[in-house]
Every structure is written in structure tokens, then in C-alpha cells.
Amino acid sequence: MKPLRTFLSAALAVAGRPRLWPTAFVMARRFAPDRWWARRPFLPLPDPALLRFRGVTQYGDPGHPPEPRDIIAWLRWCKAENQRQR
């Protein structure tokens, strides 16, 4: 699974949902490795090991990228949990 491809598909999935943008930015920051800006491709990409783990636990395949609908569902859940905890 390619982290850059995952990042781009997530960005495209969220692009048309402005209400999820703040949540997506927070989650991207939380999942980005330390000093991500110091390494190519200079994007806050999650650790490839995390993506493999999520592929196995969610889809049964370490190479399966997250589906855009799953990313949106997860961000909606994160937003709702954040609001519930306030």
C-alpha cells in the first residue's frame, strides 16, 4: 500500500465535505510522524506500518488501501465523538 496514494484518496474523499475539513486536519496531524516536513515527499503521511495494520484489521489484506467511504465514515465518527466529549 502506498502512503501517498492513500493520502491523495483521503484528500479527494474529504474535499467535497467542508464540514469534515477541521476533523480531517486534526486527524492528519495526529497520525503524521514527527518531523514529517523534514522528509520527502514533505506531506503528513501516516507510517506505512500503520497502513498495513489497518489494511489487515479492516480488510484482511495488508496491501488494501482504505476505501474513501470508510475514511468519510471514520471522520464522521471522530467528529461526533469529539462533540460528544465536550
Steps between C-alpha positions, in 0.01 A plus 500: 500500500634840405468772767494778239216331310311457827556866587373614161191278506418623851548862391271449201237329715499789746531782246127515431406491868611832653337419835751217542806709414584603859468141619709373208776752577507401867513130418769549234708682759449225756600223259793683342844391621720747684690738273307392192595829334868399504454192278383457145228529375456773768142397577351380830475138385422233759755232576484220238494244783180660630343482155594131471354433845176679411483310171524168685258589779240667279524317168702185571772610256808703599515655152138612485474880507226663708179547305389863467158417651674347801716810545189720494316273745802504734529881485128537573542270797803699623306825469200358686721360778676833536165681530369239743802541727456878529 
